Amino acid sequence: LRHNRIYRGKSDGIYIWDNGLGVIEDNDIFGNVHGIEVEKNSNPILQRNMIHDNKQFGVRIQDSGRGILEANEILYVFSWPDLISVSFGYRVPVASMSPGLS
């Protein structure tokens, strides 16, 4: 999924589940509940996305979800203090993020 504007959805901008794979890159994702949600053994590559102004998490990974996050800009979340949520016990490599985010 490349070069899209994904915005103002009633739930997740992008929802990846049930062993989902793929590359999500160079998208502008905003105004959703979660920018991207990954779960149920899915393992996508998220790179160079602008994820901003969503209502809860920029990226939410849970329920055995995995993934690689590389060179994404994840900014301002309306009602939650965390930009990325990962369920306990799972390792998700974050190769790089924008300066000032950790």
JOBEL-V879446 format. One record per residue. N is the residue number from 1. RES is the residue in three letters. SS is DSSP state (H for helix, E for strand, C for the rest). OMEGA is omega in whole degrees, 0 to 359 (* if undefined). D_FIRST is the distance of its C-alpha to the first C-alpha in whole Angstrom. Layout:
BEGIN
{{N,RES,SS,OMEGA,D_FIRST} {N,RES,SS,OMEGA,D_FIRST}}
END
This chain:
BEGIN
{{1,LEU,C,187,0} {2,ARG,E,170,4} {3,HIS,C,179,7} {4,ASN,C,166,8} {5,ARG,E,183,11} {6,ILE,E,190,11} {7,TYR,E,176,14} {8,ARG,C,175,18} {9,GLY,C,180,17} {10,LYS,C,180,20} {11,SER,C,181,18} {12,ASP,E,174,15} {13,GLY,E,175,12} {14,ILE,E,180,10} {15,TYR,E,182,12} {16,ILE,E,184,12} {17,TRP,C,176,15} {18,ASP,C,178,17} {19,ASN,C,181,16} {20,GLY,C,178,13} {21,LEU,C,174,11} {22,GLY,C,179,8} {23,VAL,E,178,6} {24,ILE,E,185,5} {25,GLU,E,175,6} {26,ASP,C,177,9} {27,ASN,C,173,8} {28,ASP,E,189,11} {29,ILE,E,185,12} {30,PHE,E,174,15} {31,GLY,C,179,18} {32,ASN,C,173,17} {33,VAL,C,171,19} {34,HIS,E,176,17} {35,GLY,E,179,14} {36,ILE,E,175,12} {37,GLU,E,182,14} {38,VAL,E,178,14} {39,GLU,C,177,17} {40,LYS,C,174,19} {41,ASN,C,176,19} {42,SER,C,184,15} {43,ASN,E,181,14} {44,PRO,E,171,11} {45,ILE,E,179,10} {46,LEU,E,182,10} {47,GLN,E,176,11} {48,ARG,C,175,12} {49,ASN,C,171,11} {50,MET,E,183,13} {51,ILE,E,189,14} {52,HIS,E,173,18} {53,ASP,C,173,20} {54,ASN,E,188,19} {55,LYS,C,179,22} {56,GLN,C,184,22} {57,PHE,C,172,20} {58,GLY,C,175,17} {59,VAL,E,178,16} {60,ARG,E,181,18} {61,ILE,E,184,18} {62,GLN,C,174,21} {63,ASP,C,179,22} {64,SER,C,175,22} {65,GLY,C,178,18} {66,ARG,E,176,18} {67,GLY,E,175,15} {68,ILE,E,178,15} {69,LEU,E,183,15} {70,GLU,E,174,15} {71,ALA,E,175,16} {72,ASN,E,170,15} {73,GLU,E,182,17} {74,ILE,E,189,18} {75,LEU,C,177,20} {76,TYR,C,176,23} {77,VAL,E,187,23} {78,PHE,C,192,25} {79,SER,C,181,27} {80,TRP,C,182,26} {81,PRO,C,184,28} {82,ASP,C,178,25} {83,LEU,C,180,21} {84,ILE,E,176,20} {85,SER,E,177,22} {86,VAL,E,179,22} {87,SER,C,180,24} {88,PHE,C,173,28} {89,GLY,C,181,28} {90,TYR,C,181,24} {91,ARG,C,178,23} {92,VAL,C,181,20} {93,PRO,E,173,20} {94,VAL,E,186,19} {95,ALA,E,178,20} {96,SER,E,176,20} {97,MET,E,178,20} {98,SER,C,176,21} {99,PRO,C,178,25} {100,GLY,C,178,27} {101,LEU,C,177,25} {102,SER,C,*,26}}
END
